[in-house]
């Protein structure tokens, strides 16, 4: 049973009435004490009030817009700021209608739904539990926009990388949009990485469908594929699913990756500029496993594996140069 189902209609109506009254008189000390007494009477009162606050927040983006149900509800609201218990039915009438409008239109299961944005800074990771039971894990420097409603579940990957554990629902499809590419879940766990020149998809479990206009590709567990900025599906070279998703354990795994690509990956996790002035060094290959949070450890390991020196210029700039005589 959901939290909404477990709360009585009476408690819900009272909670929204309290929300309206407290918004009318936020500095009324006696009202605050009476409200605290109401919360203490029944544990479900606190849960009801939290729900009401959340649904009120859903309505906030539309507070300056007019729509019939909202306007009719607000007409029930008493005009005086001297609230009394006799005015409770009027507050409750507005409360019930406003709450119903919020659930029916703006909740993640409603007809419209309001989008929610999540983001991480460099070096951060975040796990987000979505309203349908699915899970979204954001890698470093990532931003997504989640838009759920009664008909669909859609996530826009604006930048960065995210791992999805999807609860499959054929009647309410789950899709991820990254640039021009759409990735549709067919009951799965998968990774989507939006890079400068491509979007890469790696499937850990189940099946996904990658779509761009009239082109479609189906990926199964253990498979990877990318869509490039020149509008082609291209294979992902020298990588496996474990390497592609190692960031979830705070690791980077490279299997013969070009040095220039390795430095770009390292740079995603740290607020520094890493330069490689000599283009010949860019083609050197790197193998190994590195901890994402250990910048010095990663760079020192690269210097051990390859004929390069690490040169720091200030706090936020690092240059890799060839060792003299080994160029």
C-alpha positions as YAML, in Angstrom:
chain: A
units: angstrom
residues:
- id: 1
  name: UNK
  ca: [0.00, 0.00, 0.00]
- id: 2
  name: UNK
  ca: [1.35, 3.47, -0.88]
- id: 3
  name: UNK
  ca: [1.61, 6.35, 1.58]
- id: 4
  name: UNK
  ca: [-1.25, 8.08, -0.20]
- id: 5
  name: UNK
  ca: [-3.51, 5.05, 0.19]
- id: 6
  name: UNK
  ca: [-2.69, 4.69, 3.89]
- id: 7
  name: UNK
  ca: [-3.81, 8.22, 4.84]
- id: 8
  name: UNK
  ca: [-7.47, 8.95, 5.43]
- id: 9
  name: UNK
  ca: [-9.30, 11.56, 3.40]
- id: 10
  name: UNK
  ca: [-10.11, 13.42, 6.61]
- id: 11
  name: UNK
  ca: [-6.44, 13.68, 7.61]
- id: 12
  name: UNK
  ca: [-5.55, 14.81, 4.10]
- id: 13
  name: UNK
  ca: [-8.24, 17.50, 4.05]
- id: 14
  name: UNK
  ca: [-7.18, 18.73, 7.47]
- id: 15
  name: UNK
  ca: [-3.52, 18.81, 6.40]
- id: 16
  name: UNK
  ca: [-4.21, 21.01, 3.41]
- id: 17
  name: UNK
  ca: [-6.46, 23.22, 5.49]
- id: 18
  name: UNK
  ca: [-3.55, 23.63, 7.91]
- id: 19
  name: UNK
  ca: [-1.23, 24.45, 5.00]
- id: 20
  name: UNK
  ca: [-3.55, 27.23, 3.81]
- id: 21
  name: UNK
  ca: [-4.06, 28.60, 7.31]
- id: 22
  name: UNK
  ca: [-0.33, 28.65, 8.08]
- id: 23
  name: UNK
  ca: [0.39, 30.38, 4.79]
- id: 24
  name: UNK
  ca: [-2.19, 33.02, 5.73]
- id: 25
  name: UNK
  ca: [-0.69, 33.69, 9.17]
- id: 26
  name: UNK
  ca: [2.92, 32.42, 9.34]
- id: 27
  name: UNK
  ca: [3.72, 34.58, 12.40]
- id: 28
  name: UNK
  ca: [0.71, 33.53, 14.50]
- id: 29
  name: UNK
  ca: [2.30, 31.82, 17.54]
- id: 30
  name: UNK
  ca: [-1.01, 30.47, 18.86]
- id: 31
  name: UNK
  ca: [-1.77, 28.95, 15.47]
- id: 32
  name: UNK
  ca: [1.66, 27.32, 15.39]
- id: 33
  name: UNK
  ca: [1.06, 25.75, 18.83]
- id: 34
  name: UNK
  ca: [-2.34, 24.45, 17.81]
- id: 35
  name: UNK
  ca: [-0.83, 23.04, 14.61]
- id: 36
  name: UNK
  ca: [1.89, 21.27, 16.66]
- id: 37
  name: UNK
  ca: [-0.82, 19.75, 18.85]
- id: 38
  name: UNK
  ca: [-2.64, 18.48, 15.74]
- id: 39
  name: UNK
  ca: [0.56, 16.86, 14.43]
- id: 40
  name: UNK
  ca: [1.10, 15.12, 17.77]
- id: 41
  name: UNK
  ca: [-2.40, 13.61, 17.93]
- id: 42
  name: UNK
  ca: [-1.85, 11.03, 15.20]
- id: 43
  name: UNK
  ca: [1.36, 9.85, 13.40]
- id: 44
  name: UNK
  ca: [-0.50, 9.92, 10.09]
- id: 45
  name: UNK
  ca: [-1.00, 13.67, 10.45]
- id: 46
  name: UNK
  ca: [2.72, 14.27, 9.83]
- id: 47
  name: UNK
  ca: [2.70, 12.02, 6.78]
- id: 48
  name: UNK
  ca: [-0.43, 13.75, 5.46]
- id: 49
  name: UNK
  ca: [1.14, 17.18, 5.92]
- id: 50
  name: UNK
  ca: [4.35, 16.11, 4.11]
- id: 51
  name: UNK
  ca: [2.27, 14.89, 1.18]
- id: 52
  name: UNK
  ca: [0.32, 18.13, 1.06]
- id: 53
  name: UNK
  ca: [3.52, 20.19, 1.06]
- id: 54
  name: UNK
  ca: [4.90, 18.10, -1.81]
- id: 55
  name: UNK
  ca: [1.77, 18.50, -3.90]
- id: 56
  name: UNK
  ca: [1.66, 22.21, -3.18]
- id: 57
  name: UNK
  ca: [5.22, 22.41, -4.48]
- id: 58
  name: UNK
  ca: [4.07, 20.69, -7.68]
- id: 59
  name: UNK
  ca: [1.52, 23.47, -8.14]
- id: 60
  name: UNK
  ca: [4.01, 26.30, -7.51]
- id: 61
  name: UNK
  ca: [5.33, 26.51, -11.11]
- id: 62
  name: UNK
  ca: [1.74, 27.16, -12.25]
- id: 63
  name: UNK
  ca: [0.75, 29.57, -9.49]
- id: 64
  name: UNK
  ca: [0.53, 32.50, -11.92]
- id: 65
  name: UNK
  ca: [-1.43, 30.55, -14.52]
- id: 66
  name: UNK
  ca: [-5.19, 30.17, -14.56]
- id: 67
  name: UNK
  ca: [-7.05, 26.92, -15.10]
- id: 68
  name: UNK
  ca: [-10.66, 26.21, -14.21]
- id: 69
  name: UNK
  ca: [-10.28, 23.67, -11.40]
- id: 70
  name: UNK
  ca: [-7.70, 25.76, -9.57]
- id: 71
  name: UNK
  ca: [-9.70, 28.98, -9.90]
- id: 72
  name: UNK
  ca: [-12.89, 27.32, -8.66]
- id: 73
  name: UNK
  ca: [-11.04, 25.83, -5.71]
- id: 74
  name: UNK
  ca: [-9.54, 29.13, -4.67]
- id: 75
  name: UNK
  ca: [-12.98, 30.80, -4.73]
- id: 76
  name: UNK
  ca: [-13.89, 28.65, -1.73]
- id: 77
  name: UNK
  ca: [-11.09, 30.16, 0.30]
- id: 78
  name: UNK
  ca: [-12.17, 32.58, 3.06]
- id: 79
  name: UNK
  ca: [-11.09, 36.15, 2.43]
- id: 80
  name: UNK
  ca: [-10.37, 37.04, 6.08]
- id: 81
  name: UNK
  ca: [-7.04, 36.29, 7.70]
- id: 82
  name: UNK
  ca: [-8.75, 35.74, 11.08]
- id: 83
  name: UNK
  ca: [-9.20, 32.01, 10.70]
- id: 84
  name: UNK
  ca: [-11.46, 30.14, 13.10]
- id: 85
  name: UNK
  ca: [-12.40, 26.52, 13.46]
- id: 86
  name: UNK
  ca: [-15.79, 27.39, 11.94]
- id: 87
  name: UNK
  ca: [-14.01, 28.18, 8.68]
- id: 88
  name: UNK
  ca: [-12.53, 24.66, 8.48]
- id: 89
  name: UNK
  ca: [-15.14, 23.33, 5.99]
- id: 90
  name: UNK
  ca: [-14.33, 26.16, 3.58]
- id: 91
  name: UNK
  ca: [-10.61, 25.41, 3.79]
- id: 92
  name: UNK
  ca: [-11.31, 21.71, 3.40]
- id: 93
  name: UNK
  ca: [-13.34, 22.26, 0.24]
- id: 94
  name: UNK
  ca: [-10.47, 24.15, -1.36]
- id: 95
  name: UNK
  ca: [-8.00, 21.62, 0.04]
- id: 96
  name: UNK
  ca: [-9.71, 18.58, -1.41]
- id: 97
  name: UNK
  ca: [-10.06, 20.11, -4.85]
- id: 98
  name: UNK
  ca: [-6.53, 21.49, -4.99]
- id: 99
  name: UNK
  ca: [-5.08, 18.19, -3.80]
- id: 100
  name: UNK
  ca: [-7.15, 16.32, -6.38]
- id: 101
  name: UNK
  ca: [-5.99, 18.65, -9.14]
- id: 102
  name: UNK
  ca: [-2.39, 18.10, -8.07]
- id: 103
  name: UNK
  ca: [-2.71, 14.32, -8.13]
- id: 104
  name: UNK
  ca: [-4.75, 14.09, -11.32]
- id: 105
  name: UNK
  ca: [-2.68, 16.51, -13.35]
- id: 106
  name: UNK
  ca: [0.75, 17.24, -11.94]
- id: 107
  name: UNK
  ca: [1.91, 14.12, -10.08]
- id: 108
  name: UNK
  ca: [4.25, 11.59, -11.78]
- id: 109
  name: UNK
  ca: [1.18, 9.44, -12.42]
- id: 110
  name: UNK
  ca: [-1.05, 12.35, -13.48]
- id: 111
  name: UNK
  ca: [-2.13, 13.42, -16.94]
- id: 112
  name: UNK
  ca: [0.54, 16.07, -17.30]
- id: 113
  name: UNK
  ca: [3.20, 15.51, -14.64]
- id: 114
  name: UNK
  ca: [5.81, 18.06, -13.68]
- id: 115
  name: UNK
  ca: [9.43, 17.44, -14.71]
- id: 116
  name: UNK
  ca: [12.17, 17.17, -12.11]
- id: 117
  name: UNK
  ca: [15.86, 17.87, -12.68]
- id: 118
  name: UNK
  ca: [18.80, 16.16, -10.98]
- id: 119
  name: UNK
  ca: [22.49, 16.92, -11.36]
- id: 120
  name: UNK
  ca: [25.91, 16.12, -9.94]
- id: 121
  name: UNK
  ca: [29.08, 18.17, -9.75]
- id: 122
  name: UNK
  ca: [32.51, 16.91, -10.77]
- id: 123
  name: UNK
  ca: [33.56, 13.97, -8.62]
- id: 124
  name: UNK
  ca: [30.04, 13.35, -7.30]
- id: 125
  name: UNK
  ca: [27.70, 10.40, -7.81]
- id: 126
  name: UNK
  ca: [24.03, 10.23, -6.88]
- id: 127
  name: UNK
  ca: [21.36, 7.52, -6.77]
- id: 128
  name: UNK
  ca: [17.77, 8.68, -7.37]
- id: 129
  name: UNK
  ca: [14.75, 6.49, -6.57]
- id: 130
  name: UNK
  ca: [12.07, 7.29, -9.14]
- id: 131
  name: UNK
  ca: [8.35, 7.29, -8.41]
- id: 132
  name: UNK
  ca: [7.72, 4.07, -10.40]
- id: 133
  name: UNK
  ca: [10.27, 2.04, -8.43]
- id: 134
  name: UNK
  ca: [12.99, 2.40, -11.06]
- id: 135
  name: UNK
  ca: [16.44, 3.66, -10.06]
- id: 136
  name: UNK
  ca: [18.63, 6.26, -11.67]
- id: 137
  name: UNK
  ca: [22.35, 6.54, -10.85]
- id: 138
  name: UNK
  ca: [24.18, 9.68, -11.98]
- id: 139
  name: UNK
  ca: [27.89, 9.71, -12.67]
- id: 140
  name: UNK
  ca: [30.17, 12.74, -12.27]
- id: 141
  name: UNK
  ca: [29.16, 16.09, -13.85]
- id: 142
  name: UNK
  ca: [25.78, 14.79, -15.05]
- id: 143
  name: UNK
  ca: [22.38, 16.41, -15.50]
- id: 144
  name: UNK
  ca: [19.06, 14.72, -16.25]
- id: 145
  name: UNK
  ca: [15.46, 15.86, -16.53]
- id: 146
  name: UNK
  ca: [12.80, 13.33, -15.49]
- id: 147
  name: UNK
  ca: [9.27, 13.68, -16.87]
- id: 148
  name: UNK
  ca: [6.75, 11.04, -15.78]
- id: 149
  name: UNK
  ca: [2.99, 11.14, -16.39]
- id: 150
  name: UNK
  ca: [0.11, 8.67, -16.77]
- id: 151
  name: UNK
  ca: [1.17, 7.62, -20.28]
- id: 152
  name: UNK
  ca: [4.95, 7.59, -20.34]
- id: 153
  name: UNK
  ca: [8.21, 7.73, -18.39]
- id: 154
  name: UNK
  ca: [10.84, 9.85, -20.11]
- id: 155
  name: UNK
  ca: [14.31, 10.93, -18.98]
- id: 156
  name: UNK
  ca: [16.40, 13.47, -20.89]
- id: 157
  name: UNK
  ca: [20.16, 13.08, -20.43]
- id: 158
  name: UNK
  ca: [21.33, 16.65, -20.85]
- id: 159
  name: UNK
  ca: [24.99, 15.91, -20.16]
- id: 160
  name: UNK
  ca: [27.17, 13.24, -18.60]
- id: 161
  name: UNK
  ca: [26.39, 9.60, -17.84]
- id: 162
  name: UNK
  ca: [23.67, 7.69, -16.03]
- id: 163
  name: UNK
  ca: [22.86, 4.08, -15.20]
- id: 164
  name: UNK
  ca: [19.22, 2.97, -15.26]
- id: 165
  name: UNK
  ca: [17.54, 0.07, -13.42]
- id: 166
  name: UNK
  ca: [14.08, 0.06, -14.93]
- id: 167
  name: UNK
  ca: [10.88, -1.50, -13.63]
- id: 168
  name: UNK
  ca: [9.30, -2.61, -16.89]
- id: 169
  name: UNK
  ca: [5.74, -1.54, -17.68]
- id: 170
  name: UNK
  ca: [4.52, -2.15, -21.23]
- id: 171
  name: UNK
  ca: [1.59, 0.23, -20.73]
- id: 172
  name: UNK
  ca: [3.86, 3.06, -19.61]
- id: 173
  name: UNK
  ca: [7.10, 2.88, -21.63]
- id: 174
  name: UNK
  ca: [10.40, 4.12, -20.23]
- id: 175
  name: UNK
  ca: [12.71, 6.00, -22.60]
- id: 176
  name: UNK
  ca: [15.93, 7.99, -22.36]
- id: 177
  name: UNK
  ca: [16.59, 10.86, -24.76]
- id: 178
  name: UNK
  ca: [20.22, 11.89, -25.34]
- id: 179
  name: UNK
  ca: [20.56, 14.38, -28.18]
- id: 180
  name: UNK
  ca: [18.92, 12.85, -31.25]
- id: 181
  name: UNK
  ca: [19.11, 9.33, -29.83]
- id: 182
  name: UNK
  ca: [16.22, 7.67, -28.04]
- id: 183
  name: UNK
  ca: [16.83, 4.57, -25.89]
- id: 184
  name: UNK
  ca: [13.71, 2.56, -25.02]
- id: 185
  name: UNK
  ca: [13.64, 0.05, -22.20]
- id: 186
  name: UNK
  ca: [12.38, -3.48, -22.82]
- id: 187
  name: UNK
  ca: [12.94, -4.57, -19.19]
- id: 188
  name: UNK
  ca: [16.56, -3.90, -18.37]
- id: 189
  name: UNK
  ca: [19.51, -2.26, -16.64]
- id: 190
  name: UNK
  ca: [21.66, -0.10, -18.89]
- id: 191
  name: UNK
  ca: [24.17, 2.76, -19.07]
- id: 192
  name: UNK
  ca: [23.93, 5.85, -21.29]
- id: 193
  name: UNK
  ca: [26.96, 8.12, -21.71]
- id: 194
  name: UNK
  ca: [26.64, 11.39, -23.65]
- id: 195
  name: UNK
  ca: [30.08, 12.36, -24.96]
- id: 196
  name: UNK
  ca: [31.17, 15.27, -27.12]
- id: 197
  name: UNK
  ca: [31.06, 13.29, -30.36]
- id: 198
  name: UNK
  ca: [28.72, 10.39, -29.58]
- id: 199
  name: UNK
  ca: [26.23, 8.76, -27.24]
- id: 200
  name: UNK
  ca: [27.25, 5.32, -25.98]
- id: 201
  name: UNK
  ca: [24.85, 2.70, -24.62]
- id: 202
  name: UNK
  ca: [25.88, -0.41, -22.65]
- id: 203
  name: UNK
  ca: [23.32, -3.03, -21.60]
- id: 204
  name: UNK
  ca: [23.96, -4.94, -18.39]
- id: 205
  name: UNK
  ca: [20.66, -6.84, -18.23]
- id: 206
  name: UNK
  ca: [17.69, -7.31, -20.54]
- id: 207
  name: UNK
  ca: [17.13, -5.50, -23.83]
- id: 208
  name: UNK
  ca: [16.96, -1.92, -25.09]
- id: 209
  name: UNK
  ca: [16.06, -0.40, -28.43]
- id: 210
  name: UNK
  ca: [18.14, 2.51, -29.78]
- id: 211
  name: UNK
  ca: [16.26, 4.72, -32.24]
- id: 212
  name: UNK
  ca: [17.09, 7.72, -34.41]
- id: 213
  name: UNK
  ca: [14.29, 8.75, -36.77]
- id: 214
  name: UNK
  ca: [13.61, 5.62, -38.86]
- id: 215
  name: UNK
  ca: [16.74, 3.70, -37.80]
- id: 216
  name: UNK
  ca: [16.55, 1.18, -34.97]
- id: 217
  name: UNK
  ca: [19.04, -1.12, -33.24]
- id: 218
  name: UNK
  ca: [18.27, -3.67, -30.54]
- id: 219
  name: UNK
  ca: [20.88, -4.34, -27.86]
- id: 220
  name: UNK
  ca: [20.93, -7.34, -25.51]
- id: 221
  name: UNK
  ca: [22.76, -7.95, -22.23]
- id: 222
  name: UNK
  ca: [26.53, -7.63, -22.64]
- id: 223
  name: UNK
  ca: [26.29, -5.53, -25.81]
- id: 224
  name: UNK
  ca: [27.36, -1.93, -26.45]
- id: 225
  name: UNK
  ca: [26.77, 0.49, -29.28]
- id: 226
  name: UNK
  ca: [27.27, 4.20, -29.92]
- id: 227
  name: UNK
  ca: [25.60, 6.78, -32.12]
- id: 228
  name: UNK
  ca: [28.05, 9.38, -33.46]
- id: 229
  name: UNK
  ca: [27.53, 13.06, -34.17]
- id: 230
  name: UNK
  ca: [27.88, 12.31, -37.88]
- id: 231
  name: UNK
  ca: [24.64, 10.31, -37.62]
- id: 232
  name: UNK
  ca: [26.01, 6.75, -37.70]
- id: 233
  name: UNK
  ca: [25.76, 3.77, -35.40]
- id: 234
  name: UNK
  ca: [29.32, 2.78, -34.51]
- id: 235
  name: UNK
  ca: [30.72, -0.12, -32.43]
- id: 236
  name: UNK
  ca: [32.32, 0.49, -29.03]
- id: 237
  name: UNK
  ca: [35.93, -0.72, -29.28]
- id: 238
  name: UNK
  ca: [38.13, -2.29, -26.61]
- id: 239
  name: UNK
  ca: [35.64, -2.23, -23.77]
- id: 240
  name: UNK
  ca: [33.29, -4.56, -21.92]
- id: 241
  name: UNK
  ca: [30.27, -4.00, -19.71]
- id: 242
  name: UNK
  ca: [32.33, -4.23, -16.52]
- id: 243
  name: UNK
  ca: [34.66, -1.49, -17.77]
- id: 244
  name: UNK
  ca: [31.79, 0.67, -19.02]
- id: 245
  name: UNK
  ca: [30.02, 0.61, -15.66]
- id: 246
  name: UNK
  ca: [33.06, 0.48, -13.33]
- id: 247
  name: UNK
  ca: [32.42, 4.13, -12.40]
- id: 248
  name: UNK
  ca: [29.58, 2.89, -10.18]
- id: 249
  name: UNK
  ca: [32.25, 1.36, -7.92]
- id: 250
  name: UNK
  ca: [34.42, 4.47, -8.14]
- id: 251
  name: UNK
  ca: [36.77, 3.00, -10.75]
- id: 252
  name: UNK
  ca: [37.97, 3.64, -14.27]
- id: 253
  name: UNK
  ca: [39.10, 0.61, -16.28]
- id: 254
  name: UNK
  ca: [41.08, 1.08, -19.50]
- id: 255
  name: UNK
  ca: [41.85, -1.72, -21.92]
- id: 256
  name: UNK
  ca: [44.21, -0.34, -24.53]
- id: 257
  name: UNK
  ca: [42.59, 3.12, -24.58]
- id: 258
  name: UNK
  ca: [44.40, 6.02, -26.25]
- id: 259
  name: UNK
  ca: [46.11, 8.35, -23.80]
- id: 260
  name: UNK
  ca: [44.15, 11.37, -25.03]
- id: 261
  name: UNK
  ca: [40.88, 9.53, -24.29]
- id: 262
  name: UNK
  ca: [42.12, 8.39, -20.88]
- id: 263
  name: UNK
  ca: [42.99, 11.97, -19.88]
- id: 264
  name: UNK
  ca: [39.58, 13.16, -21.02]
- id: 265
  name: UNK
  ca: [37.94, 10.55, -18.80]
- id: 266
  name: UNK
  ca: [40.13, 11.46, -15.82]
- id: 267
  name: UNK
  ca: [39.28, 15.12, -16.37]
- id: 268
  name: UNK
  ca: [35.57, 14.41, -15.93]
- id: 269
  name: UNK
  ca: [36.10, 13.67, -12.24]
- id: 270
  name: UNK
  ca: [38.35, 16.56, -11.25]
- id: 271
  name: UNK
  ca: [38.20, 20.32, -11.61]
- id: 272
  name: UNK
  ca: [41.52, 20.65, -13.42]
- id: 273
  name: UNK
  ca: [42.70, 21.21, -16.98]
- id: 274
  name: UNK
  ca: [44.86, 18.30, -18.22]
- id: 275
  name: UNK
  ca: [46.81, 19.15, -21.39]
- id: 276
  name: UNK
  ca: [48.72, 16.95, -23.80]
- id: 277
  name: UNK
  ca: [50.57, 19.38, -26.12]
- id: 278
  name: UNK
  ca: [52.46, 16.72, -28.11]
- id: 279
  name: UNK
  ca: [50.00, 15.03, -30.52]
- id: 280
  name: UNK
  ca: [52.31, 11.99, -30.81]
- id: 281
  name: UNK
  ca: [51.70, 11.16, -27.16]
- id: 282
  name: UNK
  ca: [47.96, 11.05, -27.75]
- id: 283
  name: UNK
  ca: [48.21, 7.65, -29.45]
- id: 284
  name: UNK
  ca: [49.98, 5.89, -26.58]
- id: 285
  name: UNK
  ca: [47.86, 3.11, -25.11]
- id: 286
  name: UNK
  ca: [46.83, 2.72, -21.47]
- id: 287
  name: UNK
  ca: [45.83, -0.44, -19.61]
- id: 288
  name: UNK
  ca: [44.84, -0.59, -15.98]
- id: 289
  name: UNK
  ca: [42.29, 0.11, -13.25]
- id: 290
  name: UNK
  ca: [42.26, 3.42, -11.38]
- id: 291
  name: UNK
  ca: [40.29, 4.99, -8.51]
- id: 292
  name: UNK
  ca: [38.30, 7.97, -9.77]
- id: 293
  name: UNK
  ca: [38.82, 10.05, -6.63]
- id: 294
  name: UNK
  ca: [42.63, 9.73, -6.65]
- id: 295
  name: UNK
  ca: [43.83, 12.23, -9.26]
- id: 296
  name: UNK
  ca: [47.50, 12.04, -8.28]
- id: 297
  name: UNK
  ca: [47.35, 8.26, -8.12]
- id: 298
  name: UNK
  ca: [45.87, 8.04, -11.63]
- id: 299
  name: UNK
  ca: [48.39, 10.42, -13.17]
- id: 300
  name: UNK
  ca: [51.34, 8.82, -11.39]
- id: 301
  name: UNK
  ca: [50.23, 5.41, -12.65]
- id: 302
  name: UNK
  ca: [50.06, 6.76, -16.20]
- id: 303
  name: UNK
  ca: [53.57, 8.20, -15.81]
- id: 304
  name: UNK
  ca: [54.78, 4.80, -14.60]
- id: 305
  name: UNK
  ca: [53.22, 2.98, -17.54]
- id: 306
  name: UNK
  ca: [54.20, 5.45, -20.26]
- id: 307
  name: UNK
  ca: [57.26, 7.60, -21.15]
- id: 308
  name: UNK
  ca: [55.73, 10.83, -19.87]
- id: 309
  name: UNK
  ca: [56.37, 13.35, -17.12]
- id: 310
  name: UNK
  ca: [53.66, 15.06, -15.08]
- id: 311
  name: UNK
  ca: [54.08, 18.82, -14.79]
- id: 312
  name: UNK
  ca: [51.79, 20.90, -12.60]
- id: 313
  name: UNK
  ca: [51.17, 24.52, -13.50]
- id: 314
  name: UNK
  ca: [49.34, 26.14, -10.60]
- id: 315
  name: UNK
  ca: [46.51, 24.35, -8.81]
- id: 316
  name: UNK
  ca: [44.21, 23.70, -11.76]
- id: 317
  name: UNK
  ca: [46.43, 22.92, -14.72]
- id: 318
  name: UNK
  ca: [48.47, 19.80, -15.47]
- id: 319
  name: UNK
  ca: [50.65, 19.14, -18.51]
- id: 320
  name: UNK
  ca: [51.93, 15.74, -19.69]
- id: 321
  name: UNK
  ca: [55.22, 15.93, -21.55]
- id: 322
  name: UNK
  ca: [57.44, 13.31, -23.20]
- id: 323
  name: UNK
  ca: [60.50, 12.17, -21.27]
- id: 324
  name: UNK
  ca: [63.61, 13.51, -22.97]
- id: 325
  name: UNK
  ca: [65.27, 10.88, -25.15]
- id: 326
  name: UNK
  ca: [62.22, 8.59, -25.16]
- id: 327
  name: UNK
  ca: [60.05, 10.57, -27.52]
...
